[in-house]
């Protein structure tokens, strides 16, 4: 049996514990999905202007967590598969699909194993949402995985936290200070976080997380090297969580922005690409 890397074991334990807590949180609005057949997650609502019409497309959502964004993409007309490494998250995702009476498929696999687990299946769309790629050690392996999952002419859509944001000290409420690597490093940043990004009284026991930053240039270069054409790169002045406490204000669209000097810092980015080789 192949040894499971330490980062996978630690991150899996963390996400397995957090998934049911997230599913109960108002932040994920699971009951709203059930009661309102037109409801979309805030993340996907933000993406729609750039995402465009995806009706009729066969899509896969990598690192889908509890499936709220995956279900939202299905509601926009795509036939969706969600993929995640956490059995606990997939239990919640499948429950949501059943409760919303949608045929969304959910598959258990680590991201890099997706082409093998899906037996070479090809898709029109690969979607990756907020807070995903920081858990992966190699952006080049991620780009190779994306390309292998797409048919020729298939499209990638990713929005995530900007690597410049992830390089800042999020514990400094007075100043914006660069503290962490912007560029991908061999070794992970290892965190011991007792809580999570939703409000809860749950006391977590799995608190260790392994993360990596990936520069935009590294991502673009990796995608091009694996046969992708870059169709769009947009840097946004907002992000859907309070990434820099003490510096941010929640706006009416559900996004956090710098309270002052918004022009100083990109907080998230969107990349769109097409497989051409």
C-alpha positions as CSV (number, residue, x, y, z in Angstrom):
1,X,0.0,0.0,0.0
2,X,1.3,3.5,-0.9
3,X,2.1,5.6,2.1
4,X,-0.2,8.6,2.5
5,X,1.7,11.8,2.7
6,X,1.6,13.6,6.0
7,X,0.0,16.7,4.5
8,X,-2.8,14.6,3.1
9,X,-3.5,12.8,6.5
10,X,-3.5,16.1,8.4
11,X,-5.6,18.0,6.0
12,X,-8.0,15.2,5.6
13,X,-8.6,14.9,9.4
14,X,-9.2,18.6,9.5
15,X,-11.7,18.7,6.6
16,X,-13.5,15.5,7.8
17,X,-14.2,17.2,11.1
18,X,-15.2,20.5,9.7
19,X,-17.5,19.4,6.9
20,X,-20.6,18.6,9.2
21,X,-20.0,21.8,11.1
22,X,-20.0,23.8,7.9
23,X,-23.1,22.1,6.6
24,X,-25.0,23.3,9.8
25,X,-23.7,26.8,9.5
26,X,-25.9,29.6,8.1
27,X,-22.8,30.7,6.0
28,X,-23.3,27.7,3.7
29,X,-27.1,28.2,3.6
30,X,-27.9,24.5,3.1
31,X,-31.6,24.9,4.1
32,X,-31.9,27.8,1.7
33,X,-30.7,25.5,-1.1
34,X,-33.4,23.1,-0.1
35,X,-36.3,25.6,0.2
36,X,-35.4,27.7,-2.9
37,X,-34.7,25.8,-6.2
38,X,-33.2,28.9,-7.7
39,X,-30.8,29.7,-4.9
40,X,-27.1,29.9,-5.7
41,X,-24.0,30.1,-3.5
42,X,-22.5,33.5,-3.1
43,X,-19.3,32.3,-4.6
44,X,-21.0,31.1,-7.8
45,X,-23.2,34.2,-8.0
46,X,-20.0,36.3,-8.0
47,X,-18.5,34.1,-10.8
48,X,-21.5,34.2,-13.1
49,X,-20.6,37.3,-15.1
50,X,-17.2,35.8,-16.1
51,X,-18.4,32.2,-16.1
52,X,-21.1,32.9,-18.7
53,X,-23.6,30.3,-20.0
54,X,-22.6,26.8,-18.9
55,X,-25.9,25.1,-19.8
56,X,-25.5,21.7,-21.4
57,X,-21.8,21.5,-20.4
58,X,-20.4,18.4,-18.6
59,X,-18.4,19.8,-15.7
60,X,-16.3,18.7,-12.8
61,X,-15.8,20.7,-9.6
62,X,-12.4,19.9,-8.0
63,X,-12.2,20.1,-4.2
64,X,-15.9,20.5,-4.0
65,X,-16.2,20.3,-0.2
66,X,-19.9,19.9,0.8
67,X,-21.2,20.6,-2.7
68,X,-23.0,24.0,-2.4
69,X,-21.0,25.5,-5.3
70,X,-21.4,22.2,-7.3
71,X,-25.1,22.2,-6.9
72,X,-25.2,25.9,-7.9
73,X,-23.4,25.1,-11.1
74,X,-25.9,22.3,-11.8
75,X,-28.7,24.8,-11.3
76,X,-27.0,27.0,-14.0
77,X,-27.6,24.1,-16.4
78,X,-24.4,22.1,-16.4
79,X,-24.2,18.4,-15.7
80,X,-21.9,18.4,-12.7
81,X,-19.5,16.0,-10.9
82,X,-18.0,17.1,-7.6
83,X,-14.7,15.6,-6.4
84,X,-13.2,15.7,-3.0
85,X,-10.9,13.7,-0.8
86,X,-13.1,14.0,2.4
87,X,-15.7,11.3,2.9
88,X,-17.3,13.5,5.5
89,X,-17.7,16.3,3.0
90,X,-19.0,14.0,0.3
91,X,-21.6,12.6,2.8
92,X,-23.0,16.2,3.2
93,X,-22.7,16.9,-0.6
94,X,-24.7,13.8,-1.5
95,X,-27.3,14.6,1.1
96,X,-27.7,18.1,-0.4
97,X,-28.1,16.6,-3.9
98,X,-30.7,14.2,-2.7
99,X,-32.6,16.9,-0.7
100,X,-32.5,19.3,-3.7
101,X,-33.6,16.5,-6.1
102,X,-30.6,17.0,-8.4
103,X,-28.6,14.3,-10.1
104,X,-25.2,15.8,-9.2
105,X,-22.6,13.1,-8.9
106,X,-19.9,13.2,-6.2
107,X,-16.7,11.2,-6.4
108,X,-14.2,10.4,-3.7
109,X,-10.6,11.1,-4.8
110,X,-7.6,13.3,-4.1
111,X,-7.2,16.0,-6.8
112,X,-4.0,14.5,-8.4
113,X,-5.7,11.1,-8.6
114,X,-8.8,12.4,-10.4
115,X,-7.9,11.3,-14.0
116,X,-7.2,7.8,-12.8
117,X,-10.2,7.5,-10.5
118,X,-12.4,8.8,-13.3
119,X,-10.9,6.3,-15.8
120,X,-9.9,8.9,-18.4
121,X,-13.3,10.6,-18.5
122,X,-13.1,14.0,-20.2
123,X,-15.1,17.2,-19.4
124,X,-16.2,20.4,-21.0
125,X,-15.5,22.4,-17.8
126,X,-13.2,22.1,-14.9
127,X,-14.2,24.5,-12.1
128,X,-12.2,25.3,-8.9
129,X,-13.5,27.7,-6.3
130,X,-12.3,29.8,-3.4
131,X,-9.9,28.3,-0.9
132,X,-8.9,25.2,-2.8
133,X,-5.4,25.2,-4.4
134,X,-3.6,26.3,-1.2
135,X,-4.0,22.7,0.1
136,X,-1.9,21.3,-2.9
137,X,1.9,21.2,-2.9
138,X,2.4,21.5,-6.6
139,X,0.7,23.9,-9.0
140,X,2.3,22.1,-11.9
141,X,0.7,18.8,-11.0
142,X,-2.6,20.6,-10.5
143,X,-2.3,22.1,-14.0
144,X,-1.5,18.6,-15.5
145,X,-4.5,17.2,-13.7
146,X,-6.8,19.9,-15.1
147,X,-5.5,19.3,-18.7
148,X,-6.0,15.6,-18.4
149,X,-9.6,16.1,-17.3
150,X,-10.5,18.4,-20.1
151,X,-11.4,17.4,-23.7
152,X,-9.7,19.5,-26.4
153,X,-11.6,22.8,-26.4
154,X,-12.7,22.2,-22.8
155,X,-12.4,25.2,-20.4
156,X,-11.0,25.8,-16.9
157,X,-12.5,28.3,-14.6
158,X,-10.8,29.1,-11.3
159,X,-11.3,31.9,-8.7
160,X,-9.3,31.8,-5.6
161,X,-7.6,33.9,-3.0
162,X,-4.8,36.0,-4.5
163,X,-1.3,34.8,-3.7
164,X,-0.4,38.4,-2.7
165,X,-3.1,38.2,-0.1
166,X,-1.9,34.9,1.2
167,X,1.6,36.3,1.6
168,X,0.3,38.9,4.1
169,X,0.3,38.6,7.9
170,X,-3.4,38.0,8.7
171,X,-2.8,38.5,12.4
172,X,-1.6,42.1,12.1
173,X,-4.6,44.3,12.5
174,X,-2.7,47.5,12.3
175,X,-0.6,47.2,9.1
176,X,-0.5,45.3,5.9
177,X,2.8,43.4,6.2
178,X,4.3,40.8,3.9
179,X,5.2,37.8,6.1
180,X,4.8,34.6,4.1
181,X,6.2,33.3,0.8
182,X,4.5,34.5,-2.4
183,X,6.2,31.8,-4.5
184,X,5.6,28.0,-4.2
185,X,8.0,26.4,-1.7
186,X,9.0,22.7,-1.3
187,X,7.8,22.7,2.4
188,X,4.3,23.6,3.5
189,X,3.3,26.3,5.9
190,X,2.0,24.3,8.8
191,X,-0.8,25.9,10.9
192,X,-2.4,24.9,14.2
193,X,-5.8,26.5,13.9
194,X,-8.3,25.7,16.7
195,X,-11.4,27.1,14.9
196,X,-12.7,27.4,11.4
197,X,-14.0,30.2,9.1
198,X,-17.7,29.9,10.2
199,X,-19.1,30.7,13.6
200,X,-19.5,27.6,15.7
201,X,-19.2,26.4,19.3
202,X,-17.7,23.1,18.2
203,X,-14.3,22.3,19.8
204,X,-12.1,20.8,17.1
205,X,-9.5,18.1,17.7
206,X,-8.0,18.0,14.2
207,X,-6.3,21.4,14.1
208,X,-3.2,21.0,11.9
209,X,-3.3,22.2,8.3
210,X,-0.6,22.2,5.6
211,X,-0.8,24.9,3.0
212,X,1.2,26.2,0.0
213,X,1.1,29.5,-1.8
214,X,1.4,29.6,-5.7
215,X,2.3,32.7,-7.5
216,X,0.2,33.8,-10.5
217,X,3.1,33.5,-12.8
218,X,3.7,29.9,-11.7
219,X,0.1,29.0,-12.3
220,X,-0.1,30.6,-15.8
221,X,3.2,29.0,-16.8
222,X,2.1,25.6,-15.6
223,X,-1.2,25.8,-17.5
224,X,0.5,26.8,-20.7
225,X,3.1,24.1,-20.4
226,X,0.3,21.5,-20.2
227,X,-1.4,22.6,-23.4
228,X,-3.7,25.3,-22.1
229,X,-4.4,28.7,-23.7
230,X,-5.0,31.5,-21.2
231,X,-8.3,33.3,-22.1
232,X,-8.6,35.6,-19.1
233,X,-6.9,36.8,-16.0
234,X,-8.9,39.2,-13.7
235,X,-7.7,40.4,-10.3
236,X,-10.5,41.4,-7.9
237,X,-10.5,43.8,-4.9
238,X,-12.7,41.4,-2.9
239,X,-12.8,38.0,-1.3
240,X,-15.7,36.1,0.3
241,X,-14.2,35.7,3.8
242,X,-12.6,38.1,6.2
243,X,-9.1,37.3,5.2
244,X,-7.5,40.3,7.0
245,X,-9.3,41.0,10.3
246,X,-9.2,44.7,11.3
247,X,-8.7,45.8,7.7
248,X,-11.9,44.7,5.9
249,X,-15.5,45.6,5.5
250,X,-18.3,43.3,4.4
251,X,-20.1,44.8,1.4
252,X,-23.7,44.3,0.2
253,X,-22.6,41.6,-2.3
254,X,-21.3,39.4,0.5
255,X,-17.7,40.1,-0.3
256,X,-15.0,41.6,2.0
257,X,-13.0,44.5,0.8
258,X,-10.3,46.7,2.3
259,X,-12.0,49.4,4.4
260,X,-9.6,52.0,3.0
261,X,-7.2,52.0,0.0
262,X,-8.9,49.2,-1.9
263,X,-6.6,50.0,-4.9
264,X,-3.6,48.9,-3.0
265,X,-4.1,45.1,-3.0
266,X,-5.7,42.4,-5.1
267,X,-7.6,40.0,-2.9
268,X,-8.7,37.3,-5.3
269,X,-8.2,36.4,-9.0
270,X,-10.0,34.6,-11.8
271,X,-8.2,32.6,-14.5
272,X,-10.0,31.2,-17.5
273,X,-8.2,28.8,-19.9
274,X,-8.9,26.4,-22.8
275,X,-7.2,23.1,-23.5
276,X,-5.8,23.4,-27.1
277,X,-3.3,20.4,-27.1
